[in-house]
């Protein structure tokens, strides 16, 4: 049985994180929890929200709040989507399907990673809401084209192309936890790292009952079948997305395309030139290049560069409803939440994801009422005070 995730044991996302840490083996928890190199950017993604001060309108009665937003023509009941998190099936059996179900039940969208352990058709069927497909070019153009066509036929509504994975970032926790050895051929090398799994019998039983070490069923290599889990880093390095790839991707996918991984005004304008309908300001959760800007800090520059020509979303560091409010005030149409729901998934499966969504929803309603704002659509920069330097745009510096 998963641990209970209701109040009073769980009142915020940090509580879900602690439960996930107790339930999951160290290597699996650190895969969710860790970042690249010294994890400076990962930490800053969260801390940066402290630099934005809320400016409430008091003595305003708000009997009801409208949390709905329209993203790429589709109304969502919440201003946050569940971000693509690879290997979610490692956190809980059928993890991607569980998260998609919870998102659909809450009236929001789920974004499925290319590197998922569940078939995209099963994930689409699990959700009653919109589902997007996040694209890596692992396996090359032919393999990616096949996955895009499968996503189209299954009913995915949006393609989100990630552009910040020229190589896989150095996640030092993975090295300490023996990820390379655990996935390697040597039994002797694996033995010293196995106890971290054996001390988590409930997780281990679920993992083995769900088929054990997964492959990637949406990356089907001709003549080989689904890509093996151990091949991820090498596959990413051989499949860097370039701007020219957007042209053939556009030919294969006729629906909306979102570019995820934009941190500068220059990249934002280039993405629009290549036909993107929306952008996600993202540094991959601080899991790729350490030392880059926190996403909330980069948001004003990207919003200014886009100048209303496309929708801008933000990904990174969301742990509370007030974080979402601050991002919306600074120009984001909506935000993506990754770790917040991944902790819930690791703590308690679908119930844990639903609890994470519920926590953020309640936070949002409370924050809006205390701000004196009846709807997220009414949020604007007048509700916050951001550092003056944030209005500077480095790409336009003389």
C-alpha positions as CSV (number, residue, x, y, z in Angstrom):
1,X,0.0,0.0,0.0
2,X,1.3,3.5,-0.8
3,X,1.8,5.8,2.2
4,X,-1.2,8.2,3.1
5,X,-0.8,11.5,1.3
6,X,-3.7,13.5,2.9
7,X,-3.5,16.2,5.6
8,X,-2.2,16.4,8.3
9,X,0.7,14.3,7.1
10,X,0.9,16.1,3.8
11,X,0.2,19.8,3.6
12,X,2.6,21.0,0.9
13,X,4.8,19.7,-1.9
14,X,7.8,19.4,0.4
15,X,5.9,16.8,2.5
16,X,5.3,14.8,-0.7
17,X,9.0,15.0,-1.4
18,X,9.8,13.6,2.0
19,X,7.4,10.7,1.5
20,X,8.9,10.0,-1.9
21,X,12.4,9.9,-0.4
22,X,11.2,7.3,2.2
23,X,9.6,5.1,-0.4
24,X,12.0,5.2,-3.3
25,X,15.5,3.7,-3.6
26,X,18.2,6.3,-3.4
27,X,19.1,6.1,-7.1
28,X,15.4,6.6,-8.1
29,X,14.7,9.4,-5.7
30,X,17.9,11.2,-6.7
31,X,16.9,10.9,-10.4
32,X,13.8,13.0,-9.5
33,X,15.4,15.2,-7.0
34,X,18.8,16.0,-8.5
35,X,20.3,18.4,-11.0
36,X,23.4,19.0,-13.0
37,X,26.9,19.6,-11.6
38,X,26.7,21.7,-8.4
39,X,22.9,22.0,-8.8
40,X,23.2,25.9,-8.6
41,X,20.5,26.4,-11.3
42,X,18.3,23.8,-9.8
43,X,18.2,25.5,-6.4
44,X,17.9,29.0,-8.0
45,X,14.9,27.9,-9.9
46,X,13.0,27.7,-6.6
47,X,14.8,30.5,-4.7
48,X,14.2,33.1,-7.4
49,X,10.5,33.4,-6.5
50,X,11.5,35.0,-3.2
51,X,12.7,38.0,-5.2
52,X,9.2,38.8,-6.5
53,X,7.0,40.5,-4.0
54,X,3.2,40.3,-4.2
55,X,1.1,43.5,-4.1
56,X,-2.5,42.8,-2.9
57,X,-5.7,44.8,-3.3
58,X,-7.2,44.5,0.1
59,X,-10.8,44.9,1.3
60,X,-12.0,43.0,-1.8
61,X,-14.5,40.2,-1.5
62,X,-13.8,37.3,-3.8
63,X,-16.4,34.6,-3.3
64,X,-15.2,32.4,-6.1
65,X,-12.0,32.2,-8.2
66,X,-11.7,31.3,-11.9
67,X,-8.5,29.3,-12.4
68,X,-9.1,28.5,-16.0
69,X,-6.8,29.5,-18.9
70,X,-6.8,28.9,-22.6
71,X,-3.6,27.4,-24.0
72,X,-3.3,26.9,-27.7
73,X,-7.0,27.2,-28.1
74,X,-7.9,24.7,-25.4
75,X,-9.4,25.7,-22.1
76,X,-7.8,24.2,-19.1
77,X,-9.3,24.3,-15.6
78,X,-6.0,25.0,-14.1
79,X,-3.1,27.4,-15.1
80,X,-0.6,24.6,-14.8
81,X,0.2,21.5,-16.9
82,X,2.1,18.4,-15.9
83,X,5.5,18.6,-17.4
84,X,7.2,15.7,-19.2
85,X,9.2,13.6,-16.7
86,X,11.1,10.7,-18.3
87,X,11.2,7.3,-16.7
88,X,8.1,7.9,-14.6
89,X,7.4,4.2,-14.6
90,X,10.4,3.8,-12.3
91,X,8.7,5.9,-9.6
92,X,5.4,3.9,-9.6
93,X,4.0,1.1,-11.7
94,X,2.4,2.4,-14.9
95,X,3.6,5.9,-13.7
96,X,2.9,7.8,-16.9
97,X,-0.6,6.5,-17.1
98,X,-1.3,7.3,-13.5
99,X,-0.1,10.9,-13.9
100,X,-2.1,11.3,-17.1
101,X,-5.2,10.1,-15.4
102,X,-4.8,12.5,-12.5
103,X,-4.2,15.4,-14.9
104,X,-7.3,14.6,-16.9
105,X,-9.4,14.3,-13.8
106,X,-8.2,17.7,-12.7
107,X,-9.1,19.3,-16.1
108,X,-5.5,20.0,-17.2
109,X,-3.0,18.6,-19.7
110,X,-0.3,16.0,-19.3
111,X,2.8,16.1,-21.4
112,X,4.3,12.7,-22.1
113,X,8.1,12.3,-22.4
114,X,9.6,10.5,-25.4
115,X,11.6,8.6,-22.8
116,X,8.6,7.1,-21.0
117,X,8.1,3.5,-19.9
118,X,4.5,3.3,-21.1
119,X,3.2,3.2,-24.7
120,X,1.9,6.5,-25.8
121,X,-1.4,5.0,-26.9
122,X,-2.0,3.7,-23.4
123,X,-1.2,7.1,-21.9
124,X,-3.5,8.9,-24.3
125,X,-6.3,6.4,-23.4
126,X,-5.7,6.9,-19.7
127,X,-6.5,10.6,-19.7
128,X,-9.8,12.3,-20.1
129,X,-8.0,15.6,-20.8
130,X,-5.6,16.9,-23.5
131,X,-2.2,15.1,-23.8
132,X,0.9,16.5,-25.5
133,X,3.8,14.6,-26.8
134,X,7.3,15.8,-25.9
135,X,9.8,15.0,-28.6
136,X,13.5,14.0,-28.5
137,X,15.1,12.9,-31.7
138,X,16.6,9.7,-30.1
139,X,17.0,7.0,-32.7
140,X,17.1,9.5,-35.6
141,X,14.6,11.1,-38.0
142,X,13.0,7.8,-39.0
143,X,12.3,6.7,-35.5
144,X,11.1,10.2,-34.4
145,X,8.8,10.4,-37.5
146,X,7.3,7.1,-36.5
147,X,6.6,8.2,-33.0
148,X,5.1,11.5,-34.2
149,X,2.7,9.6,-36.5
150,X,1.7,7.3,-33.6
151,X,1.0,10.3,-31.4
152,X,-1.1,11.9,-34.1
153,X,-3.2,8.8,-34.6
154,X,-3.6,8.3,-30.9
155,X,-5.0,11.8,-30.4
156,X,-2.2,13.8,-28.9
157,X,-3.0,17.5,-29.5
158,X,0.4,19.3,-29.3
159,X,4.0,18.4,-30.1
160,X,6.5,19.9,-27.6
161,X,10.1,19.8,-29.0
162,X,12.9,20.0,-26.5
163,X,16.0,21.9,-27.7
164,X,18.3,21.9,-24.7
165,X,19.8,18.4,-24.8
166,X,22.8,18.5,-27.0
167,X,24.3,16.1,-24.5
168,X,22.9,14.8,-21.2
169,X,23.9,16.9,-18.3
170,X,26.3,15.6,-15.6
171,X,24.2,14.5,-12.7
172,X,26.7,13.8,-10.0
173,X,24.2,12.0,-7.8
174,X,23.7,9.4,-10.5
175,X,27.5,8.7,-10.4
176,X,27.5,8.3,-6.6
177,X,24.5,6.0,-6.8
178,X,26.1,3.7,-9.3
179,X,23.6,4.3,-12.2
180,X,26.2,3.4,-14.8
181,X,27.2,0.3,-13.0
182,X,23.6,-0.8,-12.3
183,X,22.8,-0.6,-16.0
184,X,26.1,-2.2,-17.1
185,X,26.9,-5.8,-17.9
186,X,29.0,-6.6,-14.9
187,X,27.2,-8.3,-12.0
188,X,30.2,-7.7,-9.8
189,X,30.0,-4.0,-10.4
190,X,26.3,-3.9,-9.7
191,X,26.5,-5.8,-6.4
192,X,27.7,-2.9,-4.2
193,X,24.8,-0.7,-5.3
194,X,22.0,-3.2,-5.0
195,X,21.3,-2.8,-1.2
196,X,19.6,0.6,-1.8
197,X,16.9,-1.4,-3.7
198,X,16.6,-4.3,-1.3
199,X,15.9,-2.0,1.7
200,X,12.7,-0.8,-0.2
201,X,10.8,-4.0,-0.5
202,X,7.4,-2.4,-1.3
203,X,8.9,-0.4,-4.1
204,X,10.8,-3.4,-5.3
205,X,7.7,-5.6,-5.4
206,X,5.9,-3.1,-7.5
207,X,8.8,-2.5,-9.8
208,X,9.3,-6.2,-10.5
209,X,5.5,-6.8,-10.8
210,X,5.5,-4.0,-13.4
211,X,8.1,-5.8,-15.5
212,X,11.4,-4.7,-13.9
213,X,13.8,-2.5,-15.8
214,X,11.9,-0.9,-18.6
215,X,12.7,-0.1,-22.2
216,X,11.3,2.9,-24.1
217,X,8.3,1.6,-26.1
218,X,7.9,4.9,-28.0
219,X,11.5,4.8,-29.4
220,X,11.3,1.8,-31.7
221,X,14.6,1.1,-33.5
222,X,14.2,-0.6,-36.9
223,X,15.4,-4.2,-36.6
224,X,15.9,-3.9,-32.8
225,X,12.6,-2.9,-31.2
226,X,12.2,-0.5,-28.2
227,X,15.4,1.3,-27.2
228,X,17.0,-0.2,-24.1
229,X,17.1,1.9,-20.9
230,X,20.9,1.9,-20.8
231,X,21.2,3.7,-24.2
232,X,19.8,7.1,-23.2
233,X,22.9,9.3,-22.8
234,X,24.5,8.1,-26.0
235,X,21.2,8.4,-27.9
236,X,20.7,12.0,-26.8
237,X,24.2,13.0,-27.8
238,X,23.6,11.5,-31.3
239,X,20.3,13.3,-31.8
240,X,20.7,17.0,-31.1
241,X,17.8,19.1,-32.3
242,X,18.8,21.9,-34.7
243,X,16.7,24.7,-36.1
244,X,16.7,23.0,-39.4
245,X,15.0,20.0,-37.9
246,X,11.9,22.1,-37.2
247,X,11.2,22.2,-40.9
248,X,10.8,18.4,-41.4
249,X,9.1,18.1,-38.1
250,X,6.5,20.6,-39.3
251,X,5.9,18.5,-42.4
252,X,5.3,15.4,-40.3
253,X,3.2,17.1,-37.6
254,X,0.5,19.4,-38.7
255,X,-0.7,20.4,-35.3
256,X,0.6,23.1,-32.9
257,X,4.3,22.9,-32.1
258,X,5.8,24.2,-28.8
259,X,9.5,24.8,-28.4
260,X,10.8,23.9,-24.9
261,X,14.1,25.0,-23.6
262,X,14.1,28.8,-24.5
263,X,16.1,31.1,-22.1
264,X,16.9,34.1,-24.3
265,X,15.1,36.6,-26.5
266,X,17.3,35.5,-29.4
267,X,16.2,31.9,-29.2
268,X,12.6,33.0,-28.7
269,X,12.6,35.0,-32.0
270,X,14.3,32.2,-33.8
271,X,11.7,29.7,-32.6
272,X,8.9,32.0,-33.9
273,X,10.7,32.3,-37.2
274,X,10.6,28.5,-37.4
275,X,6.9,28.4,-36.8
276,X,6.5,27.7,-33.1
277,X,3.0,28.5,-31.8
278,X,4.2,28.6,-28.2
279,X,7.5,28.6,-26.2
280,X,8.4,27.1,-22.8
281,X,11.0,29.1,-20.8
282,X,12.9,26.2,-19.4
283,X,16.4,25.1,-18.2
284,X,15.3,21.5,-17.9
285,X,14.8,21.8,-14.2
286,X,18.5,22.6,-13.8
287,X,19.4,19.2,-15.1
288,X,21.4,20.2,-18.1
289,X,23.7,23.2,-18.1
290,X,24.4,24.4,-14.6
291,X,24.9,28.1,-14.0
292,X,22.2,29.3,-16.5
293,X,19.5,31.7,-15.5
294,X,16.6,30.6,-13.3
295,X,13.6,30.4,-15.5
296,X,11.5,33.1,-13.7
297,X,14.5,35.5,-14.2
298,X,14.6,34.7,-17.9
299,X,10.8,35.0,-18.4
300,X,10.6,38.8,-18.9
301,X,13.2,38.8,-21.6
302,X,11.5,36.1,-23.5
303,X,8.0,37.7,-23.1
304,X,9.4,41.0,-24.4
305,X,11.0,39.3,-27.4
306,X,7.8,37.4,-28.3
307,X,5.8,40.6,-28.0
308,X,2.5,38.8,-28.1
309,X,3.2,36.8,-31.3
310,X,3.0,33.4,-29.4
311,X,2.1,32.0,-26.1
312,X,4.8,31.8,-23.4
313,X,4.8,29.1,-20.8
314,X,7.3,28.7,-17.9
315,X,8.8,25.5,-16.5
316,X,11.0,25.3,-13.4
317,X,10.9,25.6,-9.6
318,X,7.1,25.6,-9.1
319,X,6.4,24.4,-5.5
320,X,3.5,26.6,-4.4
321,X,0.5,28.3,-5.9
322,X,2.0,31.7,-5.2
323,X,4.9,30.7,-7.5
324,X,2.4,30.1,-10.3
325,X,0.8,33.5,-9.6
326,X,4.1,35.3,-9.8
327,X,4.9,33.6,-13.2
328,X,1.6,34.5,-14.6
329,X,1.9,38.1,-13.4
330,X,5.3,38.3,-15.3
331,X,3.8,37.2,-18.6
332,X,3.5,33.4,-18.6
333,X,0.2,32.1,-20.1
334,X,0.5,29.0,-17.9
335,X,3.3,27.0,-16.2
336,X,4.6,23.4,-16.3
337,X,5.0,21.5,-13.1
338,X,7.5,18.6,-13.1
339,X,9.1,17.7,-9.8
340,X,6.0,18.8,-7.8
341,X,3.9,16.0,-9.2
342,X,6.8,13.6,-9.6
343,X,7.2,13.7,-5.8
344,X,3.6,12.8,-5.5
345,X,3.9,10.0,-8.0
346,X,6.9,8.6,-6.1
347,X,5.1,8.9,-2.8
348,X,1.8,7.4,-3.7
349,X,1.1,6.8,-7.4
350,X,-2.0,8.4,-8.9
351,X,-3.3,9.4,-5.5
352,X,-0.1,11.2,-4.8
353,X,-0.2,13.1,-8.1
354,X,-3.8,14.1,-7.4
355,X,-2.7,15.3,-4.0
356,X,0.0,17.4,-5.5
357,X,-2.5,18.9,-7.9
358,X,-4.9,19.6,-5.1
359,X,-2.3,21.3,-3.0
360,X,-1.4,23.7,-5.9
361,X,-5.0,24.3,-6.7
362,X,-5.8,25.2,-3.1
363,X,-2.7,27.4,-2.9
364,X,-3.8,29.3,-6.1
365,X,-7.3,30.0,-4.8
366,X,-6.0,31.2,-1.4
367,X,-3.4,33.4,-3.1
368,X,-5.9,34.9,-5.5
369,X,-8.4,35.7,-2.7
370,X,-5.7,37.3,-0.6
371,X,-4.5,39.3,-3.6
372,X,-8.1,40.6,-4.3
373,X,-8.1,39.0,-7.8
374,X,-11.0,36.9,-9.0
375,X,-9.4,35.2,-11.9
376,X,-6.0,34.1,-13.1
377,X,-6.8,35.8,-16.4
378,X,-6.8,39.1,-14.6
379,X,-3.3,38.8,-13.2
380,X,-0.8,41.3,-14.6
381,X,2.5,43.0,-13.5
382,X,0.7,45.4,-11.2
383,X,0.2,42.6,-8.7
384,X,3.9,42.0,-8.2
385,X,7.1,43.9,-7.6
386,X,10.1,42.4,-9.4
387,X,13.7,43.6,-9.2
388,X,14.3,46.6,-11.6
389,X,17.2,44.8,-13.3
390,X,14.8,42.2,-14.6
391,X,13.5,44.6,-17.2
392,X,16.9,44.6,-18.9
393,X,17.2,42.5,-22.0
394,X,20.9,41.3,-22.6
395,X,20.2,40.4,-26.2
396,X,19.4,44.1,-26.9
397,X,22.4,45.5,-25.0
398,X,24.5,48.0,-26.8
